[in-house]
């Protein structure tokens, strides 16, 4: 991906972005900008620009595998002044050696503005070029569906599945009645699963299932936006049922 669509450019305003090495997930650069600024560094590196950042990019591009720099938008829809503050804050956090991130944060809530939170450039661009799902597909009584809201930025099918399948506080008896599970992030349906087998892991529920996202049925759901009633801001429970 080399640029955002015009629809996306009209919506995202100023943003803060991260350049990530796909081999190990390490963030090696944080910046801010608007329009297609986040893509410029890769083109600069290809043209031979001299900087440590461009050296890292060229090393990534030269690999036989994982040779695309991953770009994540940390926050978007910002004013220029807000973007400057977010950029400086994230650089401080990432570049302070004595601070180490624990395996799991203990925050109960993710804070303000999560609907404009971290997302890959591919998924962000996709969001502004998607249509809302036909509501009948969610109210069909012959399809018992669990909608699970995931928070981490994911794009690969296996990562979407793993983020959706575990681990949830829910009634396992009710869960076992479901025909399908939808994995949703920031209002967009990313994955659909059937052949569900639910189990308990401590006080949490998880499932194994078959990914049907690319089937004829799955395509009616995946890469569509949930109707407004399914994505109310501030909704604490990540689990929704249609039955």
N, C-alpha and C positions, 0 to 999 in steps of 0.2 A: 504494500500500500504506500502510495507516494503523496497523497493529498486527500483532504476531506471533500465531500460533495458540497455543492452550493447550498443545499438545504441545511446541512450541518453547520456550515460557516455562518449562516444567518442566525443560528441559535446559540452558539457556544461562548461568544464574547471572549474576554481575556481568560486565560487558563494557566495552570501550573502543570508541568509534565515531567516524567521520569524516563530516562533511557536505561534499558535493562539488558544485561547479557543473558541470552536465552539458555546458555549452557548451565548456569548455576543460579539464575535469578537475582544476581547482584545488581543493584542500582549503581551506575557509575557516573550519572550526571542528572542534575535537577535544574530545570529552567522554567521560564515563563514566556508567554507571548500571546499572539492572537493569529487568526487565519491559519496558515499552514506552517507556522514557525517551527513546530516540533519536528517536521520532516527535513528541515534545511540542513541539519548537521550531517545526515547521511550523504546528501549530495555534496556537501563541502568536503567530506572525507574522500569521496570518489574522485573529486577534482584535485586532491593532493594537498588540501589545507593542512597547515602545520599546527598541531596542538596535541596535548596528551589525550584529550577526548577523541579526536579524530584518529589517533593511533589505535585506541581501543576499538573504535568502529571498524577500522580496516582489518584488524585481527579477527573480529567476528565475521566480517564478510568473506574473509579468506578461508574459513573453515569449510570442510566438505559437508558437515552437518550443522544444524542450528545456526545457519549463516544469515539470519535476518535479525537485526536489532529490534527488540521489543520496545514499544512505546506505550506508556500508560499516562492517561490524563488523571492527575491527582484531584484537582478541583477545577470546575469550569463555570461559566456564567458569572465571572467575577468582574469587578471594576479593576482598572489598572492598579490603583493603590492597594486594593485587597490582594491582588495577585503578587505584588511586591512583598507584602507581609507573609503570605503563605510560602512563597519561594524562599525567603530568608529563613523562615522557621524550619522548613524541611531540610535545608542545607545544614543548619545548626544541628538538627537531630541526627542526620546521617553522618555528619563529619565530626562528631564528638566522640573520640575513642573510648572514654570511660563509661559511656552509656551503651548498654547492651539490651536488646529487646528480648523479653522473656518468651518462652515457647508459646505462651498464650496470655494475652492481656486479660485483666480481670474486669474491665469496663462492662457494665451491664448494657449500656446503650452506646451507639456509635457516634453520637453527637449531632451537631447541627449541620444541615446541608448534605446529608448522606445521599439524597436523590441525585445530587450532582457530584457524587464521590468517585473514587478511583475506578477506572474502567479502561480497557484497551482501546486504542484508536479505532480498531476494526469494529468493536462492539458499539462504540459511541457513534460512529458514522452510520452503522446499521440502524441504530435506534431512531434516527431522524428520517429514515427512508423506509420504515416499516408501516404496515397498516394494523389497525386494531382488529383483534380476533372477532369473528362472528359470535355474539353472545350465546347463540343457540348451542354452540359446541361445548359451552361450559354448563348449560342448564339441562342438557339432554339427560333424562332420568335413566337411560340405559347405559350411561357411562359414568361410573362413580369415580370421581377424580379428587386427588389430594394435590393442592398447590403449595409448594414449599418455597419460601423466599430465602435465597442464599445471599450472603453479604460479600464474600471474597470475589475479586475479579478473576474470572476464568474464561477461557475461550476454547481450549481443546476439549473434544468430546469426553475423554476419560476424566478430565478435571471437573467438568460440569457434573458428570455422574457422581464422582466421589464427594463433591460439595453438596449434592442433593440427597444422597442416600443416608447420611448419618451426621450427627446423632441428635435426636429430637425428643423433647418431652411431649408425649402424646399418648392417647389411649390406644394400646396395641390392638385391642379387639376391634375398635372402630377402623384402625388403619388396615386391618386384614380384610375388610369388606371392599377396599378400593380396587378398581380395575386398572387405574393408571395413576402415575405420579408425574406432575409437571415441575421442573426446576426453573425458577424465575429469579432474575436479578434486575433490580431497578425497573420493574414493570414489564420486562421483555422475557418471553418464554424461550429458554435456552435449550431445554432437553425434555424428552418424554419417554416414559418407561412403563413396561407391562411385565407380565409373568413375575409378579412381585412375591417375594418371600420375606416376611417380617420377623425380626427377632429382637430380643432385649439384650442390651449391653449395659449392665448396671441399671441405673434408673432411666436410661435413654433407649429410644427405639431406632432401629436402622433396617434397611432393606437391601436385598439384592434383586436385580431385575434385568430385563432385556431392553437395550436402547433402541427405540423405534423412531427416533427423531427424523430419520431420512426415509421412512416408509411413506406410503400414500397417506395414511392416517396421520402420522407424525407431522408431515408438512402442513397439515391444516392448522396445527397448533404452534409448532416451533417457528421462531423468528417472527412472531406476531406480538403485539402489545396487548396486555390485559385491559379489559374495560375499567373505567375509573373506580367502580365500586370494589374492585379487587386490589387496588393499590392506594388505599387511603393513607395519607401521610401521618406518621406517628403511630401507626398500628404496631403494637408490641409483639403480638403473637405471629411467628413466621409461618404458621400452618393454617391453611384454609381448606375447607371441605365443600363439595357441592352436593353432599348427601347427608 
